[in-house]
Amino acid sequence: MNSSNPERVTLAITGASGAQYGLRLLECLVAADRQIFFLVSRAAKVVLATEMDIELGDTAEAIEQYLTDRYRAAHKQIRVFGEDDWMSPVASGSGAPSSMVICPCSTGTLSAIACGLSNNLTQRAATVVLKERRKLIIVPREAPYSEIHLENMLKLSRMGCVMLPASPGFYNRPETVDDMVDFIVARILDQLGIAQELMPSWGSHSL
C-alpha cells in the first residue's frame, strides 16, 4: 500500500468541542474498510472524557487497542501515533496518506496550520498534506468566529483546504443528536469520495 493510496486516511481530533463528530467519522471509516492513522491531542482527551465519558488511555498502544475493540476494526486498521512521534508516516510526504481530516479542529490548531507551524504531529501532518498538494478537510468548531479565525480559514481555503464547519442542517428533520452528528460526518465522507448512507443527497427523494 503506497503513501498516496486512497484507502488510507489521517484523522486528527483536537481539543475543540464536538468529539462525537470525530469518533463517528472514525467508525464510518472503519466500516468503509479504510486504514486510519489516528492522532489525538491531550486537550482532545479531556474533551472526550467530558463530552462522552471516554478515557482513551495514556499511550498510543492503549488507545489503539481501545479503538480497535470499540469499533471492531481489523488488526492494525487503526494506527495511533503520539503527538511527538516524528518518525510516524504522517510526518513525511513520502509516507503520508492522500487525505487528512481534522475533526473537530480547534481554532488554535487552525491558526498553527495557517502559519505553517509544526509544534505537534497534527500540525506537522497538516503541513505535509498541504505541501504535497493532497486533500485537507478541516472541521472548525467555534462560535462566534473572530476576524482572526475567518482570515485563517480564508488563507487555508485559498491553498485548497476544505473548510467544513460543524454546522448541521435541519432539512432532514433530525430527531436526535446522533442525527445531527451524522449530517456533518456524511458531508465529510462525501468530500473524501467515500460512499455513505447516513444522509441522502439533496433532491434524491425526487429521483
C-alpha positions as CSV (number, residue, x, y, z in Angstrom):
1,M,0.0,0.0,0.0
2,N,1.8,3.2,-1.2
3,S,1.6,6.6,0.5
4,S,-0.9,8.1,-1.9
5,N,-3.3,5.1,-1.6
6,P,-6.9,6.5,-1.1
7,E,-7.6,3.6,1.3
8,R,-5.6,5.5,4.0
9,V,-6.9,8.5,5.8
10,T,-5.3,10.5,8.6
11,L,-7.9,11.6,11.2
12,A,-6.9,14.0,13.9
13,I,-9.1,15.1,16.9
14,T,-8.1,18.3,18.7
15,G,-9.3,20.0,21.8
16,A,-12.5,21.6,20.4
17,S,-16.0,20.7,21.5
18,G,-17.5,18.1,19.2
19,A,-15.6,14.9,19.9
20,Q,-18.7,13.0,18.8
21,Y,-18.0,14.1,15.2
22,G,-14.5,12.7,15.2
23,L,-15.4,9.3,16.7
24,R,-18.4,8.8,14.5
25,L,-16.2,9.6,11.4
26,L,-13.7,7.0,12.7
27,E,-16.5,4.4,13.0
28,C,-17.6,5.1,9.4
29,L,-14.0,4.9,8.1
30,V,-13.6,1.5,9.7
31,A,-16.8,0.3,8.2
32,A,-15.7,1.6,4.8
33,D,-12.5,-0.6,5.1
34,R,-10.1,2.4,5.2
35,Q,-6.9,2.3,7.2
36,I,-6.9,5.2,9.6
37,F,-3.8,7.0,11.0
38,F,-5.3,8.4,14.2
39,L,-3.9,11.5,16.0
40,V,-5.4,12.8,19.3
41,S,-4.2,15.7,21.3
42,R,-4.0,15.9,25.1
43,A,-6.8,18.5,25.1
44,A,-8.9,16.3,22.9
45,K,-8.6,13.5,25.5
46,V,-10.1,16.0,28.1
47,V,-12.9,16.8,25.7
48,L,-13.7,13.1,25.1
49,A,-13.8,12.5,28.8
50,T,-16.0,15.5,29.4
51,E,-18.4,15.1,26.4
52,M,-18.6,11.3,26.1
53,D,-17.2,9.8,29.3
54,I,-14.4,8.1,27.3
55,E,-11.0,7.6,28.8
56,L,-8.7,6.7,25.9
57,G,-5.6,5.9,27.9
58,D,-2.1,7.3,28.2
59,T,-0.2,5.5,25.4
60,A,-0.6,5.1,21.7
61,E,-0.8,1.4,22.1
62,A,-3.6,1.6,24.7
63,I,-5.6,4.0,22.6
64,E,-5.1,1.8,19.5
65,Q,-6.3,-1.3,21.4
66,Y,-9.3,0.6,22.8
67,L,-10.5,2.0,19.5
68,T,-9.9,-1.4,17.7
69,D,-12.1,-3.1,20.2
70,R,-14.7,-0.4,20.3
71,Y,-15.2,-0.3,16.5
72,R,-14.3,-3.9,15.8
73,A,-11.6,-2.9,13.5
74,A,-9.2,-5.3,11.8
75,H,-5.7,-5.7,13.2
76,K,-3.7,-2.5,12.6
77,Q,-6.6,-1.0,10.6
78,I,-6.4,1.9,13.2
79,R,-2.9,3.1,13.8
80,V,-2.4,5.6,16.6
81,F,0.6,8.0,16.8
82,G,1.6,10.2,19.7
83,E,1.8,14.0,19.5
84,D,5.6,13.8,19.4
85,D,6.0,10.7,17.2
86,W,8.1,12.4,14.5
87,M,9.0,9.0,12.9
88,S,5.4,8.2,12.1
89,P,4.4,8.0,8.4
90,V,2.3,11.2,8.6
91,A,5.3,13.3,9.4
92,S,6.7,13.0,5.9
93,G,5.4,13.4,2.4
94,S,6.9,10.0,1.5
95,G,4.7,8.2,3.9
96,A,1.6,10.3,4.5
97,P,-1.9,9.2,3.3
98,S,-3.6,11.0,0.4
99,S,-6.1,12.8,2.7
100,M,-6.4,14.2,6.2
101,V,-9.4,15.3,8.3
102,I,-9.1,17.3,11.4
103,C,-12.4,16.8,13.2
104,P,-13.1,18.8,15.3
105,C,-10.4,21.4,14.8
106,S,-9.7,23.9,17.5
107,T,-9.0,27.5,16.4
108,G,-5.5,27.2,18.0
109,T,-4.8,24.3,15.6
110,L,-6.3,26.2,12.7
111,S,-4.1,29.2,13.4
112,A,-0.9,27.0,13.7
113,I,-1.6,25.3,10.4
114,A,-2.3,28.6,8.7
115,C,1.0,29.9,9.9
116,G,2.9,26.7,8.9
117,L,3.8,25.7,12.4
118,S,4.7,22.1,13.4
119,N,4.7,22.1,17.2
120,N,3.0,18.7,17.3
121,L,2.3,15.8,14.9
122,T,-1.2,17.0,13.9
123,Q,0.2,20.4,12.8
124,R,3.1,18.7,11.0
125,A,0.8,16.2,9.3
126,A,-1.4,19.0,8.0
127,T,1.7,20.9,6.8
128,V,2.7,17.8,4.9
129,V,-0.7,17.4,3.3
130,L,-0.6,21.0,2.1
131,K,2.9,20.8,0.7
132,E,2.2,17.6,-1.1
133,R,-1.0,19.0,-2.6
134,R,-3.2,16.4,-1.0
135,K,-6.7,16.8,0.5
136,L,-7.1,18.5,3.8
137,I,-10.5,18.8,5.4
138,I,-10.9,21.0,8.5
139,V,-14.0,20.9,10.7
140,P,-13.8,24.0,12.9
141,R,-16.0,24.2,15.9
142,E,-16.3,27.7,17.4
143,A,-18.8,30.4,17.7
144,P,-18.7,33.2,17.0
145,Y,-15.7,33.4,14.7
146,S,-13.4,36.3,15.1
147,E,-11.7,38.1,12.2
148,I,-8.5,36.1,13.0
149,H,-10.4,32.8,12.7
150,L,-12.0,33.9,9.4
151,E,-8.7,35.1,8.0
152,N,-7.0,31.8,8.8
153,M,-9.9,29.9,7.2
154,L,-9.7,32.0,4.1
155,K,-6.0,31.6,3.9
156,L,-6.2,27.8,4.1
157,S,-9.2,27.7,1.7
158,R,-7.1,29.5,-0.9
159,M,-4.5,26.8,-0.5
160,G,-7.1,24.2,-1.5
161,C,-8.1,23.2,2.0
162,V,-11.8,22.3,2.5
163,M,-13.5,24.2,5.3
164,L,-16.4,22.2,6.7
165,P,-17.8,23.9,9.8
166,A,-19.7,21.7,12.3
167,S,-23.0,23.4,11.3
168,P,-25.6,20.6,10.8
169,G,-28.6,21.3,8.6
170,F,-32.2,20.6,9.6
171,Y,-33.9,19.9,6.3
172,N,-33.6,16.2,7.1
173,R,-35.6,16.9,10.3
174,P,-33.1,15.4,12.8
175,E,-34.7,13.8,15.8
176,T,-31.6,13.0,17.9
177,V,-28.1,14.4,18.5
178,D,-26.8,11.4,16.6
179,D,-28.8,12.6,13.5
180,M,-27.1,16.0,13.7
181,V,-23.7,14.4,14.1
182,D,-24.3,12.1,11.1
183,F,-25.2,15.1,8.9
184,I,-21.7,16.5,9.3
185,V,-20.0,13.1,9.0
186,A,-21.9,12.4,5.8
187,R,-20.6,15.6,4.3
188,I,-17.1,14.7,5.3
189,L,-17.4,11.3,3.7
190,D,-18.8,12.9,0.5
191,Q,-15.7,15.1,0.4
192,L,-13.5,12.0,0.8
193,G,-15.3,10.3,-2.0
194,I,-16.5,7.5,0.3
195,A,-20.0,6.1,-0.3
196,Q,-22.3,6.8,2.6
197,E,-25.9,6.1,3.5
198,L,-26.0,8.4,6.6
199,M,-27.7,11.2,4.8
200,P,-29.4,11.3,1.3
201,S,-28.2,14.0,-1.1
202,W,-30.4,17.0,-1.7
203,G,-33.3,16.2,-4.1
204,S,-32.5,12.4,-4.2
205,H,-36.0,11.7,-2.9
206,S,-37.5,13.0,-6.1
207,L,-35.3,10.9,-8.4
